Each structure stands twice: as C-alpha cells, then as structure tokens.
Amino acid sequence: MTSPLRCTRATTTVLRIAEEIVGAVLDPEMPQVTLADLGIVRGVTSTGSGVEVTITPTYSGCPAMGTIRSDIVAALQAAGFGEVTILTALTPAWTTDWISEAGRAKLRAAGYSTPGAAPRRPDGPVPLTLVPLPRSITCPVCGSTDTRLDSEFGATPCKALYRCLGCREPFDHVKEI
C-alpha cells in the first residue's frame, strides 16, 4: 500500500501532465499560439475517473470555443486520460493582458500586431461604443507606426484589419479586450 504522501505526489504529477497537454493545444483561429499562450486555461483538477478542465473564452460568443473544447478532450484522451469534463468560467472575463510574452512573440512572428494594455473598467456594465477606440499600432512587417484602420472587423471578431502606410502591407491586429 502506498502512503498518502505518494498518492498526493502522483496526483500532482498527473495533473501537471494534464495541464501541459491542455496548455499545448493550439488555438484554432490563430494556430501559432497555444491555449497556455493565450491564458485561457483556468485550471485542471482530478475527478477520480478523469480530469475537469476549466477554460475562459476570449469573449462570450467566441465561435472557436466548440473546437477548443473538442481539441482539449481529444488531446487528453489520446494521452490516456479517461473521462474529460470541460467547464467554462466567464468570471473574471478574459483579457488580452493574459496573453503571455511568449504568445505575443509568436503572434508578432506570424505577422500579427499584438494588443496593447486592455482597457480598465470599473465593476459593472461594460459601456457600448459604436466607434473604434483609438490605437497606436505598429506594423509587424516594417515597424512603422504610420498605419491606418481598414476595418474594425477582421477574419475573426477579435481582430481588426490595418494597413501600413509605409510598406503598404495589410495586417491583422489582435484587439485589446
């Protein structure tokens, strides 16, 4: 019979492995970054017969969440984990401040303009603005700050489409949330 200390260590090791597996899953919309890079993995716990993973969407209504859930389950089950339960935590809301420095570097290397600091809001309702917030954007291709917003809505709702007026290249900017 093993001691409780060994069981605790074994459980901790198994959970650490599960966290690494979940964290390594690629984002389906920006496959240059992992779920850990984006900071959407909130926790992995043991359920006895498997694991429970808590994630936070980058914004409510994110169309990638179904794929992210499926990819997490597939990765964990391929590694031998039994029952996998995915929970969604909406509070606190995800913010682009949760993107790791490694994730920001990967996004820049892939040609994305990375978000600045997320807007700070008091607790309570989020004010609705119908115009884009002013941003100082640097071109990820040439480094120029002479850029223009072409569309507040890019390929996905979390990105805006900009054009560099220096090198004339279009690029996606990950919006500050």
C-alpha positions in Angstrom: 0.0 0.0 0.0 1.3 3.5 -0.9 1.4 6.3 1.6 -0.9 9.3 1.3 2.1 11.4 0.5 3.0 9.3 -2.6 -0.7 9.4 -3.7 -0.6 13.2 -3.4 2.6 13.5 -5.4 1.3 11.1 -8.0 -1.9 13.1 -8.4 0.0 16.3 -8.6 2.3 14.8 -11.3 -0.7 13.6 -13.3 -2.4 17.0 -13.0 0.8 18.7 -14.1 1.0 16.4 -17.2 -2.7 17.1 -17.9 -2.1 20.9 -17.6 0.8 20.7 -20.0 -1.2 18.7 -22.5 -4.1 21.2 -22.3 -1.8 24.2 -22.5 -0.1 22.8 -25.6 -3.4 22.6 -27.6 -3.3 25.2 -30.5 -5.8 27.9 -30.9 -7.9 27.1 -33.9 -8.2 30.7 -35.2 -4.5 31.6 -34.6 -2.6 28.2 -34.6 0.7 30.0 -33.9 -0.3 30.2 -30.2 -1.3 27.6 -27.7 -4.1 27.8 -25.1 -1.5 28.4 -22.5 0.0 31.3 -24.6 -3.5 32.9 -24.7 -4.1 32.4 -21.0 -7.5 30.8 -21.4 -6.8 27.7 -19.3 -8.0 28.4 -15.8 -7.4 25.1 -14.2 -7.2 21.3 -14.3 -8.5 19.2 -11.5 -8.9 15.5 -10.8 -12.4 14.0 -10.7 -11.3 10.5 -9.7 -12.3 8.9 -13.0 -10.6 11.6 -15.1 -10.0 15.3 -15.3 -12.0 18.5 -15.3 -10.6 21.4 -17.3 -11.8 25.0 -16.8 -11.3 27.5 -19.6 -12.4 31.1 -20.2 -13.4 32.2 -23.7 -11.6 35.2 -25.2 -15.0 36.7 -25.4 -18.5 35.5 -24.9 -19.8 34.0 -28.1 -16.4 33.1 -29.4 -17.1 30.7 -32.3 -13.8 28.8 -31.6 -14.9 27.5 -28.2 -16.6 24.3 -29.5 -13.4 23.4 -31.4 -11.2 24.3 -28.4 -13.3 22.0 -26.2 -13.1 19.1 -28.7 -9.4 19.6 -29.2 -8.8 19.5 -25.4 -10.8 16.3 -25.0 -9.1 14.7 -27.9 -5.6 15.6 -26.7 -6.3 14.4 -23.1 -7.9 11.1 -24.3 -5.1 10.5 -26.7 -2.7 10.7 -23.7 -4.8 8.1 -21.8 -6.9 10.3 -19.6 -10.4 8.8 -19.2 -13.4 11.0 -18.6 -12.7 14.6 -19.6 -15.1 17.4 -18.5 -14.8 20.9 -19.8 -16.2 23.8 -17.8 -16.4 27.4 -18.9 -15.7 30.2 -16.5 -16.9 33.6 -17.5 -15.8 35.5 -14.4 -13.4 37.2 -14.4 -13.7 37.9 -18.1 -10.6 37.1 -20.2 -8.4 40.0 -21.1 -5.7 40.3 -23.7 -3.4 41.1 -20.7 -3.5 37.3 -20.1 -1.6 36.6 -23.3 1.9 35.5 -22.3 5.1 37.2 -23.6 5.9 34.0 -25.5 2.4 34.2 -27.1 2.9 37.8 -28.1 6.3 37.0 -29.6 4.7 34.1 -31.6 1.9 36.4 -32.8 4.4 39.1 -33.9 6.5 36.4 -35.7 3.3 35.3 -37.6 2.7 38.9 -38.7 0.1 40.0 -36.2 0.1 43.3 -34.4 -0.2 42.4 -30.7 -2.6 44.2 -28.4 -1.6 46.9 -26.1 -2.9 47.1 -22.5 -6.5 46.2 -22.1 -8.9 49.0 -21.2 -9.5 49.3 -17.4 -13.2 49.3 -16.4 -14.9 49.5 -13.0 -17.1 46.6 -12.0 -20.5 46.7 -13.6 -21.8 47.0 -17.1 -19.3 47.4 -20.0 -20.1 50.6 -21.9 -21.0 50.1 -25.5 -19.1 52.2 -28.0 -20.0 52.2 -31.7 -16.8 53.6 -32.9 -13.4 52.0 -32.8 -11.2 53.0 -29.9 -8.1 55.0 -30.9 -5.0 52.8 -31.0 -1.3 53.4 -31.7 -0.5 50.4 -33.9 3.0 49.4 -35.2 3.3 47.5 -38.4 4.5 43.9 -37.7 6.3 43.9 -41.2 8.4 47.1 -41.2 7.9 48.6 -37.7 6.3 51.8 -39.0 3.7 53.5 -36.8 2.2 55.2 -39.9 -0.8 52.8 -40.1 -4.5 53.0 -41.0 -7.5 51.1 -39.8 -9.2 49.5 -42.8 -11.8 47.5 -40.9 -12.6 47.1 -37.2 -13.6 43.5 -38.1 -11.0 41.2 -39.5 -11.2 37.5 -40.2 -12.5 36.9 -36.7 -14.3 39.3 -34.4 -11.2 39.6 -32.1 -9.1 41.1 -34.9 -9.1 44.4 -36.8 -7.6 44.9 -40.2 -5.0 47.6 -40.6 -2.7 48.7 -43.4 0.8 50.1 -43.1 1.1 53.4 -45.0 4.9 52.9 -45.1 5.3 49.4 -46.7 1.6 49.2 -47.8 1.1 45.8 -46.3 -2.2 44.8 -44.7 -2.1 43.1 -41.3 -4.3 41.8 -38.5 -4.3 43.5 -35.1 -5.4 41.5 -32.1 -7.9 43.8 -30.4 -7.4 44.8 -26.8 -10.2 43.2 -24.7 
